[in-house]
Amino acid sequence: MKKFLLTTAIAGLTAGAAYADDVNIGIIFGFTGPLESITPTMADAAELAMSEVNASGLFTLGNIVPVRGDDGCIDSGLAVATAERLITSDHIHGIVGADCSGVTGAILQNAARPNGVVMISPSATSPALSTAEDDGLFFRTA
């Protein structure tokens, strides 16, 4: 079941990346701010999943390349700027994150949704995210 979910998530995150040599996936967490002590392990876990998919040889669109970005956890301006930079400069095809609910909503509404980028958050728990306009682009595991 876990492999199916991971495969499905990666397929959704990479939709539109058909002919890419690399598929960049943004990892946006609060590497600074109140959760800075736990976010490195969250990012490491996301990168481990990506490396396992790469090692499996089953992903045929290229290599999945993680690209880290800091959202500060409580700084919506920083979070949106980080997401916009990853989308426009690093050409990410999806976002793993964010970790805090407030910045997750800000990234969703101001960067991911306008650019058609899929997001999956492992820890954003605000009930408001359940009813947020997301155009089918936002998922969470928490």
TAVEN-V177452 format. One record per helix or strand of 3 or more residues. SS is the DSSP state (helix for helix, strand for strand). FROM is the first residue (numbers start at 1). TO is the last residue. Records with the same first field share a line. If there is no record, write none. Layout:
SS=FROM-TO / FROM-TO
This chain:
helix=2-13 / 36-56 / 76-88 / 101-115 / 127-130
strand=22-29 / 63-70 / 94-97 / 118-121 / 138-140
